[in-house]
Amino acid sequence: MPVTLSDIKKAFLGYFDDWTLSKGRSYIAGQKVLDMRNRSDDEIEGRVSGSMGQKYLTRLYLDHFGCKLIETDCSCPVGIDCKHAAAVYIKHIEQVPLLALYASLNENPDLLYSSPTSKVSSFEAPAAVATETEIDPAMLPLPSEISNSFKEFAQSIAPQREARVARKTAPTSKLVYLIGLEAVKGEPKIEIRSVSISKAGTLSKGTKISPDKLLSNPPIQALDEDLEIIRFWFSISKSMYYWNGNYSLIEADSNLVQLLMTKILATNRCFFNSAGSNPLQLGPELPGELSWEEHQPQLFRLGLVARDGDKVYKCMRSSALPWYIDEEKSLCGPITAPFDPKTLKPLLGMRSLTLDEAQRLPLLLNNLALSNLIPTPDVPNRVNLRVVNVGPTLEIQTQRSLRPVVLPDQRIIPAGEEIRTLTISTHSDSNGMPYRDESGQLIVSRTAAFETERARLILSKLGFGELPPAVFGEIRSDKLSFMAPNPASWSHFSSEGLDKLREIGWNISEEMETACQPVEIEDEAFDFELSGEDNWWFSLALDIDVNGKTVSLLPVLVSAIRKLSSSESIGDSIDTLNQNGRFIGHLSDGTMISIPFERIRSILISIKELIEKGLDPNGELPAVDAADVFSDETLSRNRFIGSAKILRLVQMLTTLKQIQTVAAPENFKTTLRPYQLEGLSWLQFLAEQEFAGILADDMGLGKTIQLLAHICLEKENGRLKSPYLVLCPTSVLPNWLSEAEKFAPHLNVVSFHGLARYENLERMKSADLVVTTYPLLSRDLSTFSNVTWHGVALDEAQAIKNYKTKMAQAARSLKANHRFCLTGTPVENHLGELWSQFQFLLPGLLGDSNTFKNVFRDPIEKIGDVHRRKMLARRVKPFIMRRTKQEVAQELPDKTVIVQNIELEGDQRDLYETVRLASVKQVREEIAKKGFKHSQIMILDALLKMRQVCCDPRLVKLSAAATVTSTAKLDALIEMLEQQIEEGHKVLVFSQFTSMLELIEARLRESKLSYVKLTGETKDRAKPVKEFQEGSTPIFLISLKAGGTGLNLTQADVVIHYDPWWNPAVEEQATDRAHRIGQTKKVFVYKLIAKGTIEQRMVEMQERKRSIASSVYDEDGNFNLKFTEQDLEALLQPID
């Protein structure tokens, strides 16, 4: 069959599998590709709308033709090679020109031949009539197995082709390069000639060829290397000019011209002046110097010469090519110029001096302070000078500023501070005019203005800034003060500045030399001093004596260490500070100090370790970070004053890494799993050491059980001298009470909740455990703040995530021996939530709120600072215990069932009682009339209404339900789903009421949680199942009757039964949609039960009497009431 344009496009689309392509096409059809743009020729960027309206950024990386797909990247959860990328690529390929597709196929022919969709098998002529664009087979590339063979052969014979050309042209003529010097100025010139080769091998004068003609129409003798040289020549031609058939090099860039010269010499066809028998070779680099030449009678020209021992070689007068020529040895090579070649340009381009000018030159050189740098021509009657120095005074002074000083880095030194300055004082009576003494000797005095200007230039290059005289309260034209931008600048001045001032003729006194030398600090005792204002921050100090003055050495050491490489080991990087056995540092006033390196090496290592833990420039360090550094080895390596406090902390935190496992409480009514026993041991240790922490296990791992076991152990060991307070959300309080009753019935538990809570005030005093809610903490704060609690635990501690709220403030005001937070999500939105919890647990550990924001939150959240993130994690690590379900999977059963009790409150509770009382009356009247057996319809309807109120009042078709706003179970479900999704789980939610699923849907949309749904009205059951199993949708809403059987949903690892069903077997069948063969994760099953209502009694009846499964409904789900009137009475009891 002929190949069509569609076939070629399919070959490129073969990058994706069929399913992904299908999804991509559906996205295009749904207009979900919002926009596309070319970031470059080989990169496409597009924005695609996801299934739930999310905006995903997708990038495609293509070959240089913009056709073949190399790789993809997408911001969606899949990340690469997803349906969003497929949609963008399909749309892109449709827009690519056919010629580009051809070009890409020629480089990637196997795309066409190996593609599953390819129909190319043989060369076929185009059909006479076509419904689609057919491709001429002659345009199609051959398979790579054929084309690669020809390419390899072509590459292998390329050198043979060049050799044949060379052999053919070399014997008769060749191109040569001639280097010459311009007659008047001595500037170098270069020309190309085509010369003939005689039988004797001599070269003719030849004919000149311009480089542009050589490149546009190369002669037969031009080799590839010649063309390469000419191309490079023209690439730098903007910096050259063409004159009289030659290209002058004097204006060209030095580095580029020297590279060109090296290439020319490498041809072995470069000659000096004329083509001779010995071509020039690249010679060694020789030292160069400035020298005067009398190139014509009484005309003197400044140029360069190279010296090789006693031999002197003439150099080209060019700042771009200051090379020497050794005609005897046919060598040409670079020189080491006394100055940067670019600075020589005005001198080498200068005209020749006459004899009169040459005689008077010394005076000019003296006035410009160039006498020591540039020689004078050796001419008769040359002016001889005697220079009288005006004697500027150079001093280092420490002066007190009268005004603030702004440094180059915008730091401000306030008025009144002492500033170390470099001060220059000059004589103002010197005018620099020459005069002759009595003997006729010409005398020259150096001008003060000129001297200070030279000094100002030198100091500015070293970074010194000139200070206004008013800073020190005096204005004098003969006195200038300069300030170093940082202490290290004084070192540069000592090593470089003094030498430069000497070069321009300044006299440097011995006192000045001494002032610039480092102060020797001999081997004396260095003591670290530790102090701390609170339990969490220590201040480190290290003082030394310098010239009788006590100064802090710590900033000097910290500054030096921060400049070290982070890629080396600590020891190796510290050793780079060893300068001939000494450590050289700079104090804040610029004074250099020198300390024996071996004496200070261990101190430097300790400080580097502290810096990596977060030591700030002021020597402050969090105690938790310091504990890792101040090990026994460190403390013995150096002397520390006042370290008893930190030693105690070291011991405690070291023990924290090796906590001894404790035994579970004797009277605890369940067996703790190993990870729960580990959590209990951690809680015990923190309480014993008067620490605090966050138990941050995943939801469902038993945080409540672990804390209850901890309280039981405190009582068992006689430490529970006052009640333990647990604060929790209102919806969780019933769960705490039922868990305590189930696992620790021996504890005296008091619930401080509801209108009658004040009746329990006396009971609270003798209680072991008091459970209350967050709203009541703020409302009854005086009740709680008057008690010194044995411990306070915040369940779902994200309730205090905003430290400014009254609730968070109230929690921090509580008095307790130790504190804990229980939450599966310590951080939900930002790091400020973590700070708020630790401010409750361990005030000061993370600094105040502003410090935490500047040091951690902003750098981590705004710029992704990895170092700060690791530092924060290291600081809180001892006080957070978190285990995920994946981490403890081996300790968990395949299926864990958790009953979540939820308490009805307010108007929802009132509605339940109203419906229950009405139901009791109606049922009893019906039974009195018709008997128990014939009242089944009435009984079922009454029970149904009570169950609906528990689920959501809006399910009940009564006028009294219309005004009810409380929805306790629905609120608890949404909160649970948000947490499960944040932890990365996929969830099935079952309810027998399809109208309840609709209410759940509305709340999910408000919370922007994506979901799919399956009910009896769903026509295409496969679609939501596939989207849940294969896509990123995390929630599946399922009606119990429609989806309780026949589905395989192994992607789910959490099952939530929103309302209980009479027959537990039906619930178990629904659970088995996830808990079945193919499931690789542990499954957690949550049953949401309205506490004290008909729902709880249904569960109790199931536990007590399993035959209830068939006493209400038969196997087909039909009503089949078989339980007794006593069972009915139990179901109709009021909320307890």
N, C-alpha and C positions, 0 to 999 in steps of 0.2 A: 504494500500500500504506500502511496506517496506520503511524504512527511509534510505536516501543516505547521503553521505558526503556533497553533494550539499545542501541538506535540512538543515543540521547543520550550514553550512556557511551562508545560507539565514537567519537562526534564529538570528545569531549575527548581520547581516546587517540590521535587522529590526529596528535598531536605527534610520535610515534615512527613509524619505518618498520615494515613487516610483520615483517622478520627480528628486529628488536630486541624487538618485542612478543612474538613467538613465544618468544624466549629468556627474556623476563621471566615469561611464563606458566609455562614449564618450571621456573623458579626457585621460583615460588610452589608449584607442584605438589610440588617436592622439599623444601618447607618450609625454603628457604634464606633467607627474610626473617625474621631472628631477632627483631627488635622494631622498633617505630615509635613516634614521639611528636611532638606538635605543639609546636614551639618558639615559635610565635606563630600568629595566624590565617592568615598567608600563608606559613608556612614549616614544612615537614615534614622530620623527620630519621629515618633508618632505618639499621639495621645489617644487612648482607647477607653471607652466607657465599659466598666465591668457589669456583671449580671445584676448587681444591686446598686448600680449607679456610681460605684467608685471610679475615680480617674486613675488610670495606670499609664506610666511613662515607659514606652518600649523603644529599644534601640536595635538596629540591624547593622552588622558589620559585613561589608561586601568586598569583592575583589576590586581592583583598580578600574574595572570597566563599569562598576556599579551594578553587576548582575548576579554573580554567584554569591550565595549566602555562606559566610564563614562561621559566624556565631551570632547569638541573640542575647539580649538582656532585658528584663522586664521587672517593674516594681511590684508585680503581683506576687502572691505567695508561692507560685510555682517557680518563678524566677527566670527560667531559660526555656527556649523552645516551646513556648506556650501558645494557646489559641490566639492571644492578643498579637503576638509576634507574627503568627501565620496570617492574620487578617491584614496587618500592615504590609507584609511581603507580597501577598497576592495582589494588593492594590498597587504596589510599586511595580511589580513585573508587568502589569497591564499597561503601564505608562512608559516602559523602557523602549527606546527605538530598536528596530530590527537589526541595524548595523552593530549596535552595542552587543546585542545577543549573539550575533555572528562572532564578533571579536572575542567575547568571553568563551564561547564554545571552542574556538580554535586553540585556546590555551587549556581548556578543560573538556576535551572531546568525550571523555568517558561519562560525562553527565548524560550525554545523549544515548550512549550505547549501553550503559549499565542501569539506566533508570527503569524502574518497574513498568512505567507507563510508555516507554519508548517503543516505537514501531519500526525503527531503522534496522534493516537487516541486509539490504542490498541497494544498489544504485538503480533507481527507477526514474523514468522520465515523467514530467508532470502530466496529470490527466488533462484531457481536452476541456472538460467542464468540471468546475469545482464549486462546492458550496462554501468552502472556507479557503482562506489564503494558503496556497500550497507553496512549498519551498523548493526552489530549483536544487536538485540533489548535487549539482556541481558546486554549490555554495557550501555544502556541509563538510565539516572537517573529517579527516580520516581518523580511525581509532588511534589512540596514543601508542599502542604496541607497534604500529607501522611508522607514524610520524616521528616517534622518538629515535628510531633506528637511523632515519635520514638526518635528524638533527645532530646525532652523535658523530655521524660520518662527516658532516659539514664542519663541525668544530675541529675534528682531528686533522683535516687537510688544510685548515686556514694557515698554519705556519709554513706549509709547503708552498702555498700560493705566494705568500710574501717573499719567501726565499727565491722563488723563480723570478719575481719582479726585480729583486735586488741583484741577482746574478746577471740579469739581462742588462741593467742600467749601469751598474758599478764600474765596469771596466772602461768606459768611455768618458764619463763625466760624473760630477757630484756637486752637492751644495756644500759651501763652507761659510763659516761665520767669522767676520773680521772685527776685532776690537781695536779701537784707536783712540787717540787723545786729540781734542780740538786744539788747533795751533795757538790761538790767542789766549783762551781761558784755561786750557788744559782739561776741559770737561770730557768725559768718556763718550764715545759714540760706537754704535754697532750697526753693521750692515751685512746683508746676505748676498753672496755671489755664487753664480753657477760657473764652475771652472772645468776645463778639460784636463784629462790625465794623459800625458804622453806615454809612449812605450817605455821610456826610461823611468816613468813613475812621477815625473815632475808635474807641478800644477801650473796652469796658465793664470794670467791675471783675471780672466773671466769677465763676466758681465754682471752688473748689479741687478738684483730683483727686489722689488718692493714687497714687503710682507703681505699687503692686502691683495696684490696680484697673485702672489704665491698661494694664498689660501683660496682665492676665487677660481684660479685656473692652474692647479699644481702641475709642474713639469714632471716628466717621467722619472727624473732622478730624485724627486722628493719622496722621502721615506715617511712611514707613519710617525716616527719620532719627530720629524721636522714639522709635520702638520700639527702634532700635539704641542710643540713649542710655540708655533705661530698662534694657535688658538689661545694658549695661555698669555702670549704676548698681547693679543688684542683684548683679553679680559682685564688687563691692567693699563690699557692704552689711554684711558681717561686721564691718567696722571703723567702722560708723556706728551711730548710735542714733536712733530715731524719737521725737519729743517734740512733743506738741501740734499734730499735723498737719504738722510740718516734719522734714526730715532734717538733723540737725546734722552739720557737717563737721569739727568740732574733733578728733574721735577718729580720723579716717580717715587712711590712708596718703597722705603728701604728694604723691608722684609720680602716684598714681592719681587723686586728687581734682583735681589741676591738669590732667590729661588730660581728665577729665570736664568741667571748666570750659571748656576749649578747644572741646570738641565742642558744648557748649551755646551759647557765643558765636557759633559758626559758623552756627547756625540763623537768625541775625538776628531772633530773637524773644525775646531776653533783656533784662530791664529791671531797674533799681534801684528797689526798694521798690514801685513800682506801674507798671502798663502805661501808658507815655506814648508820645509821638510819636517819640522817638529811642531806638531800642534800643541797648544797650551793644555796643561794638566792642572787639576785642582791642587793648590799648594796648602801647606799648613797655615793655621792662623798665627799671625805675628803681632807683637805689640806696636801700636802706632802712636805718633806724636805730631803736634803742629810744628811746622818749619817754614822759614822764609826762603824763597828762591829768587835770585836775580835772573829772571828768564830772558830779559833784554837789558842792554846797558842802562843803568840807573833806573830800572823799573823792577819793583820787588813785589812778589806774589806770595800770599800765604797759602800753604797747602799742607798735605799730610805726607809723612814718610813712614816706612815700616823698618824696624831694626831687627836684624838676626845676628846677634853678636856684634862684630865690628862692621858688618855690611849694612848699608842703608839702601833701601829700594824706594823708588818713586811710586807714589799712589795716585789714583784717579782723583781729581778734585771734584768729588761728588758726595753729597750727603746721603744719596740713595745707594751709591756703590763705592764706598771708600776702600777699594781693593788695591793691592800692590801688584806690580808686574816684575817678575824676575826673568829678564830676557835671556840671560845666560843659560838658565836651566829650563826655560819655557814653562814657568809656573805662574799661576795667577791665583791669589787667595785673599781671604778676608783679613782685616786687621782689627785689633782691639782698640777702638778709638778712645781718646781720653775723655770724651763727652758723648752723650747721646747723639748719634749722627744727625738727627733732626735739628738739634741746636746749632750744628756747624753750618747750616745752610746759609745764613747771612754772611759768614766769614768767607766761605769757599766761593760764594757768588760775588764777592766784593771785587772792585777793580784793583789794578796794581797801584802801589804807592810810588810816588816820585822820591828822589833822594831827599829832598827837603822835608817831605811828609814823614819819611822813615826816620829822619833825625829827631823829629818832634814827637814821635809816637809814645815814648816813655811817659811823658806828662799825662797824656790821655789815659793810658793804661792805669796809671796811679790814681787818677781821679775816679776811675770806675772800679777801683780795687781789683784790677785784673793782672797786676804785675806778677803775681805768683802763679798765674794760670796760662798766660800767653807770652811767648818769647818776643823779644824785639829784634829787628833786623841788625845784622852786624855791619854797620856802615860807619864811615869816618865822621868825626865831629858829632857823634850821637850825644844827646843831652844826658848828663849824669845827675841824678837826683839824690838828695838826702831827705828822707821822709821823717817828719816830726809827728808823732802820734799825739792826738789831743787827749788821750788817756781816759776814755769812758770807764766808769766804775761799774762792775757787775757784782751784785750782791743777792743773797737769798735772805729775805726778811720775813718775819711773822708780824703782821699788822692787824689791828682790830678794826673791822669795818664799821663805818658810821651809817651806812645805807645797805639795804638788801642787795644781794648780787645774784643775777640769773645766770646759771651755768648753761653750756651748749646743749645739754640734754634736758633743759627746761626745769631742772631742780633749782630751788631757791635757797641761798644761804642767808639767813636772817641777819639783820643789823646786830652788831655787838659780838659776832663770832670772830675768832682769830683765823686769818687767812694766810697761808704760806705763799709768798710772791717772789718772783724774780724781778729785781729792780735794777734799772740802768740809769746811771747819772752821768751827764756829759758837761763839758765846759762850753758855755754859751758865747765866749769871746773869740772863738775861732771862726774865720771866714773862708779859709781854704785857699787864699790867693798866694801864688808862688812869689818868692823874692830871692835876691842873691846876697850872700854874706860878704864880709870884707875880702875874702879870698876869691870871690867870684863864683863859689859853689851855689847852685840853684837849690833853694830850700822850699819844700812843700809841706804844708800842714793839712791833715785830713779834716774835713768839715764835720762838725758834730751832727748836723742834720743828715749828712750822707751816711755816717756811721750808724746812727740810730735807725734809719730806714732799712739798712741792710740787716741789722739785728732783728727788726720787726718782721722782715720777710722770713728769716730763718726760723724764728720762734713760732710764727703762724703756721709754717709747714709742719712743725712738731706738735701742733694742736694747741699751743698757748694762746690765750685770749688777753687782749689789752684791757685793763681796767680803767674806767674814768678816774681822774685824780680826785674828784669829789667824794669818792667812796671812802677815802681816808682823811678827808677834811682839809686837803691842801691842793693848791693848783700851781704847779711849777712846770715850765716848759722844758726844763733840763732834767726832768725825772720821769721815767716811765715805769709802770708796774704791770707785770704779766702774771696770769694765773693759769695753772695747768688744769685741763678738763678732768683729769683723773690722776690718782697717785702714780700710775705707770708712766705717765708722761715725763716725770722727773727722771726716771731711769733712761728714757730715750734722750733727754737733754744731756745727761751725764755722758752717755756713750756716743752721741752724734752731734749734739748742739755745740758742745765746747770745741770739738775738732773743727767744725765749720767756722766758728768765730775766730779760731786761730788762723784758718786759711785766709781770712780777709784781714789779718794783721792785728787782731786784738791781743792784748796782753792779759793772760788769765793768771790771777794771783794764786799762791799756794793755799790761801784761806778759802778761795772759791773752789779749788780742786777738792779740798778736804770736805767742804760743805756738801759736795755732790757725791761723796762716797758713802756706802752703806754703814750704818752703825752696827758694830759687832755685838751680838747678844751671845754671851758665852754659856757654857753648859750649866745652867742653874735649874732649880726645880720649877716645873710647870704643873700647876694644880688646876684641874677642872673644879668649878664650884657649882653645885646644883641647888636650886631653890624653887619653891612652888607656892603660889597663892591659893591653889585649890587642888583637888585630887587628880585633875586630868591634864594639867599643863605644868611643865617644868621649864625653868630658865637656866641656861648654861652660860657660864662666864669663864674666860681664860685671860688673865691679866699678866703683863710683864713690865719691867722697869726699863725705860729708855732715857738715858741721860738724866736720871734722877726723877723722871716723871712716869707715873703709872698710866699705862695705855692698854686698851683692849686689843688682844691679838686675834680674837675670834673672827672679826670681819675681814681681816687680812687673809686668814687661812681659808675662809668660806669663799672669798672672791677668787683666790687662786684655784681652788678645787672646782668651782663651777665652770672654769674654762677648759677642764680636762676632757679628753675623749671618753665617750660612754661605751665605746666598742671594746675597750680593753678591760682586763681584770682590774680589781681595785688596786692590788699591789703594783701591777705594771704601770697603771696610769699615775699613781702617786709618785713612782720613781722618776717620772719625766720632770718632776719639780726639782730634782737633784742637780744643782749647778756646781760641779767641781766640789762636791761634798758639803755644799751650803744650800740652805733655802733662802731665797731673796724675796722679800715682800715689801709692800709699800703701805705706810700708815696713811690715815686720811689727810694729814698735812703735807704729804709728799715725801716724808722722811723714809729713806730706804733702810731696811734692817736685814741683817745676815745672821742666820741661826744654823748651828751644826745640823745637817740633814738627819743623821741617824738619831739624834736626840728628839727630833720632832716628827719622825716618820710614823710612829705608832699613833701619835695624836692626829696626824693628817688622815690616817686610815679610819680612825674612830669618827672623825667629823664627816668624812665622805659617806660613811654608813648612815650617820644621822641625817645628812642632807637628803639622801635617797629615801629616808623615812619621813621627810617633811620639815626639817629644821629650817626656820626662817632666818633672814639676815640679822634679826635681833637676838638670836640664840634661843628662841622659844620652840618647844617641841611637845606634841601631845604625849602623855605618859604611855599610852598604849603602844605607840610607835617606838618610843625610846626603849621599851622593855625588850624588844627584839635585839637591840644593839648592845645595851648594857648587860651583856652576859657576864658570867664569872670571868671569862677570858679578858673581856674588855676592861672590867673593873680592876683586874690585877695588872693589866698592861699599863695603866695610868693611875695616878692618884686622884680620887674624887672626894671633895669636901661636901658634907651634907647629903650623902647618897643613901642613907639608911631607909628613907621613904621609898625611893625608887627600887631599892633592893627588895623590899617587901612586895612591891607591885610585880617585880620580875618573877618572884617565887610564885605568886598567885597565878599570873598569866601563863607561866610555864606549866604549872599543875593543870591548868585548863586544857592544855593539849593532851594530857594523859589522865583524864578523869577516870576514877575507879568506878566500876559498875556497882550500883546498889541493888539490894534485893527488893522485890515488890512488897507492898504492905501485906501483912498477914490476912487481914479481913477483907481484902479487895476481891470482889466477886467476878473477876475475869482474869484470864492469863494474858499478860502483856506480851506483845510481839517483841522481838529483839530490838527493833528500831525504837519502839515505844519505851522500852527499858533504858535505852541510851538517852532518850529525851528526858526521862525521869531523873537519871543520874546527872544530867546537865543542869536541870532545874535545881536539884539538891545542892550541887556545887556552888552555883551562883548565889543561892540564898545563904549558904554557909559563909561565903566570902563577902557578903553584903554587896554583891553586884546585882545587876538586873539584865534582862534580855528579852528578845523577841522570839517566840516559838512560831516559826513561819512555815510549818508543814503544809503540803497541799491539802485542799479540802477533802475530807473523808479519811484522813490518816489517823484521826483520834487525838486532836489537840486537847479536847475536853477531858478525855480519859486520862491523858498524861498529867494534866494539872490536878485532877481529882486524886490521882495516886500520890502526887507530890504533897497535897494537903493531908492525905491520910498518913503519910510517913512523918510529916511534921507533928501530927497528933500522937502517933505511935511512939515517937522518940521524946515526947514530953516538951517539945519546943513551941507548941501551939498555945501560947498564953493568952492570946486575944483572937477575936474572929478574923477570918480570911474573907475579904470582900471581892466579889466578882461583878464587874460591870459589863453589860451586854445589851444588844439591841432588843427591843420589846419582843420581836418575833422569835428570838432565840431563847428567851427566858424559860419557857416550858421545857425545852430540850435539856437545859441545865438541871432543872428540878427532876426530870424523869431519869436522866443519866446518873445523877447523884443517888437517887432512890434505888436504881437498879444495881449500880456497881459499888456504892459506898453507903449502904443503909445505916451503918453505925454512926455516921456523921450527923450532928445536930444541924440541920439545914433550915434556914429561915428565908422566906421569900418576902422582900420588902417591895410590894407592888400592889397596885389597885387602891380603891378608896379606903379599904380597911387596913392599909399598911401600918398606920400609926399604932394599931393594936399590938403590933409585933415589936415595938420598941424595947420592952423589957426582955423579950425572948432573944433579941439581938445580942444583949450583953453576954449571955451564956452560950451563944451559938458557936459552932465550929466554922460554919460557912454561911455568909449572907450573900444572896443574889439579888441584884436590882438592875434597873435599866438606866441608860444614859440620860433620857429626859428627866428622870427623877433626881439624878445627881445634881443638876443645876437647880432644880426646884427645891430640893431638901438639903442643900449643901451644908447647912449648919448641923444637921443631924449626923452627916458623915464626917465632917471636919473635926468634930469633938471627940472622935475615937482615934486612938493609935492602933491601926490595924496590924495584924501580924504580917499580912501581905495584901497587895492589891493587884488584881489581874484584869486587864481590859480585853474582853473577847471582841473579835471584829474591830481591832484597834484603829482601823482606818477612820473610825468615828471621830478621832481627835486629829485628823490629818491637817486641819487648819488651826495653827497654834493660836490664832487671834480669837477664836470663838470662846464663848463663855464655858462651853462644855470642856474644851481643852484646858482652859485656865482652872476650872474647878478640879479636874483630874490631877493637875500638877500641885494643887494645894493640899491634897490628901496626905495624911501622915501615915507612914507604913515602914516596917522593917525592911521589906524588899518588894520589888515591883516586877511585873511581867506583862508583856503584850502578846496576844494570840491573834494571828491574822495570816491568811494564805497569801495576801498581797500587801506587803509593807509599803510598796510604792505603786500607786495606781496611775497617777497623772504626772507627778513631778517629784524631785528629790526633797522639796520642802516638807512633804508628808513624812519622810523618814526622819528629818530633823525634829519635827514636832513630837514624834513618838519617843525619840531618844532624849528630848528635853524633859519628857515625863519620866523616863527610866533613869537616865544618868546625866543630869543637868551639867552642861559644860563640856561634855565629851567631844562634841562637834563644834564648840565655840558658840558665840551668839549668832543670831539669825543673819545679821549683815556679813559677818565673817564667813559663815557657811555659804552664803549666796555668792560672795566674791571669790572664795577659794575653791569651792566645789560645784555648786549648782550651775552658775553661769558658764564656767569653762566646759563642764561636761555636757550640759543640755544645748548650749548654743554653738560650740565649736567642736564638740566631740573629743575633748582632751582625754586621751587614753591614760596618760600618766596620773592625772588627777582622779580618774575613775578607779584606777588600781589603788591609789593611796586611800581613797574613801573606803573601798572594799576591805582593805587591810585593817583600817582603823575599827570598823564595826564588826569584823569577822568573829572575834571572840564572843560577841554578845548577840549573835543571831544563829539560830539552828533552823535549817530548812532542809527538808527531804521531799523530793517529788515522788509521785507514784511510780515513775520509771526506776528511780534509784532503789526503792524497797520492794520492787515487783516480786522478787523471789520469796519475800516474807509474807506476801499477801495471798489469800485464797483466790481462785480463778474468778469468783464472784463475791462481792461484799455488799450486803444489804444493810442499808442505814435508814432507820425510821426518823424522819424530821418532824418533830412536833411543833405545831404553830397555834398560837392562842388567838382566838377571835376577840376583838375589842370593840368598844364603843357601839355605834349604831348597828354594826354587823352582828355583834353578840346579842343586842337587844332584839334584832329581827329574828335571829335563830330561836330565842326564847318565845317570841310571839308565835312563830310558825309551829314550834314544838307543842305549846299549850293548845293551840287550835287543833293540831293533829291528834293530840291525846283525847280531846273531847269528841272529835268526829269519829275516831276509831272505836272508842268505847261505846258510843251510841250505836255505831254500825254493828259491832259485835253483839250488843244487847238485843238488837232487832233480829239479826240474821244468824248469829252464831259465829264462832271464830273461823270455821272452815269455809263459810260462804261470804266472808268479808275480805277476800284476798285483794280485790281491786282497790278498795278503799285503803287497806293497809299499805300496799305498794305505793300508791300515790302520796300518802303521808310521808313515808320514808324517803321518797324521791325528793319532795320539797325540802326536807331537812338537809339532805345531802347537797342539794343545789345551793342552799344558803351558805354551806361550808365552802363550796367552790367559789362562788361569786354571787352576791345578791341579785345581780342583773339577770340571772338565769330564772329567777322565780317570777312568775307572771302575776304578781300581786301589787296593788297600788302602794302598799306600805314599803315595798322593796325599791320603788322608784327613787326615793330620796336618800337611800343609803349610799354613803361614799366610801366606807372602809372595805378594802379587799385584801385581807391579810395574806391569804395563800398566794394570790397573784403577785403581790409585792415581793413576797419571799422567793417566788419562782424567778422573777426577773433578776433579782439580786444574785441568786444562785447561778443563773445562766451567764450573767456578765462575768462572774468569777471563773466559771468553768471554761468559758471561751478564752479569757485572758490567760489561763493556764494551758491552753492549746488542745482542749478536749473537743470531741464531737458528741452531740447529745441527742437522744431520742426522748420526746415528751409525749406520753400517752394520756388520753382522757377518753372516758366513754361518752362525753357530751361534745358533739361537733360545734355547738354554739359556744362552748367554753373555749374551744380551739380558736374560734373567731375573735374572742375577746383577747386571748393571748397574742394572736397575730397583731392586733392593733397596738398592744404595748411593745411588741418587738419592733414595729415600725417606728414608734416614738423613740425607742432606744437605739435605733439604727443598727439592729442585729439582723443579719441575713438568715433566711430560713426557707425550707420547702415544706409542703403539707400534703398529706394523703388522707382522704376520707372516702366514704362510699360514693360520693359524687365525682370523684376524680376519674376521668375517662382514660387518660394515658398514665397508668401506674408506673410504667418503666421510666418515664421522664424524671420525676422527682427522685426516684431511687438512684438513677444514674448520676444525677447532679450531686446528690449527697455522697455517693460512694466514690465518684471520680473527681468531683470538683472541690471547691473550697468552702462550700456552704456548711456551717457548723451545726445547724439546728434542724431537726426533722420533727414536725408536729404530726401526730398520727392518731386517728380515732381507733379506739381499742377493737371495735368490731371489724373495721375495714383492714387494719394492718396488723392485727394481733397474730396472724399466721401467714405463712407463705412468702415471707420476705427474708432476704439475706442482707443484713446491714452491719457487716463486720467492721466497718470503719468507725462505728460508734463505740466508745468505751465508757459512756455514762448513760444510764437509763433513769428517767424520772417518771414516776406514776403520780399524776396530779391528783387523782382521786382513787380511793380503793374500790375494788370490785368484790362482789359477794364470793365469787369462786376464785380462790387463790391460784388454781391451775391456769385460769385464763391470764392472770397477771404473769405467771411464770412463762407461759407460751409467748407473751409479748416481750418479756425480757430476753427470751431466747432468740429474738431477731438479731441481737448483738452478741449474746453469749452462746456461740455455736462454733462448729468446726470452721477453721479459717481465721478465727479471732486470735491475734498475737499479743493483745494487751489485756491487762486486768480490767474487769468490768465492775463498775460501782453502780449500785441500784439504790435510788433514793425514793422513799415513799413519803409524800407530803400528807400529814394527818392533822386535822383540826383537833386540838387537844380538848378532851372532856366531852366531845360531841359524839354523834352517832358513828362518825368515822372511826374514832378510837375504840368504840365498843364493837364495831365490826371486826377490827383487827384482833381484839381480845377474844372474841368469839371464835375466830379462825384459829387462834393459838390454842384455845381451850377445847375446842370441839371441831376437828378437821372435817367432820361429816357435814358441816354447814355448807361445804362446797356443793353438795347436791340437795341441800334442804331448801334452797331458794329457787335455783334454776336447775333444770336438767341438762344433759350433755348438749342438747340442741339450743340451749339458751332460753328455753321457754320457762315461764313462771311455774314453780312447783313447790309451794310453801309447805314445808314439813316441820318447821321448828315450832316450839311450844309458845303458849301465851306468856310464860315466864321470860323466854328469850325476847319477845316483843316488848315486854315491860322494861327490860334492860336497855333496849335500843331507844326507848322513849324517855329515858331519864334526863333530868336537867344537867346543864354543864356543871361539873364539879370543880 
